[in-house]
Amino acid sequence: YTAERELKAMRSTREVCDDAGLGSAFPYTSLYLFTEQFALIRWELILNFIFGVSCVCALSLLVLASVRATLIVALLLGMVYTDLLGALLWWGLQVNSVTVIQLVMSIGLTVDVIAHITHSYTHSSIADPHARLADAMRSTAPAVFLGAVTTLIGVLPIGGTTSVVFRTFFRIFIGIVLFSAGHGLILLPAILPSLPLPVRHPEEEADAA
């Protein structure tokens, strides 16, 4: 009893009705209200991800003022998204309206971690990449880490719920926080010093101010 079998049964019933030549008659059952989503949900997930990342890239380009930095943000967003899709498979969750809403929501939550550290790094006037990273992590990482921890604490109370919707929300939200924090606080600092990002000179900061 899976979504694919439900969708196949619905389509087969409609084909039988069409072949019977019954005019404008069509099969209907209340179950189709839920089954219909599986015919569209995967494309909706892909389109919403593309639109969401496109909006994030446009805004990141304005804030970071660097095409390379924006591409880094987009790359890490895609990696976190891929991790979440893998977590869905591991948890045995289907791609449905509940999971898709949270996957789309994850774009905004993830970019909050990644963009803050990237912004702090790209807007530093320190020339040495490792000293620049240390300065960026010193000024930004504690706040990002505290935000991840307090978010985890905030969702822990729903971990013991018996509701399928809230249990799904809890699992995915935990995944969003852990994956975004892991990529933003571990992976991103590991690769930033080796990337050819421009240095913001002190006179540029004075002009911007």
Helices and strands as residue ranges (DSSP letters): H 3-19, H 32-35, H 37-64, H 67-91, H 97-122, H 129-155, G 156-160, H 164-182, I 183-187, H 188-191, G 192-194, H 202-208
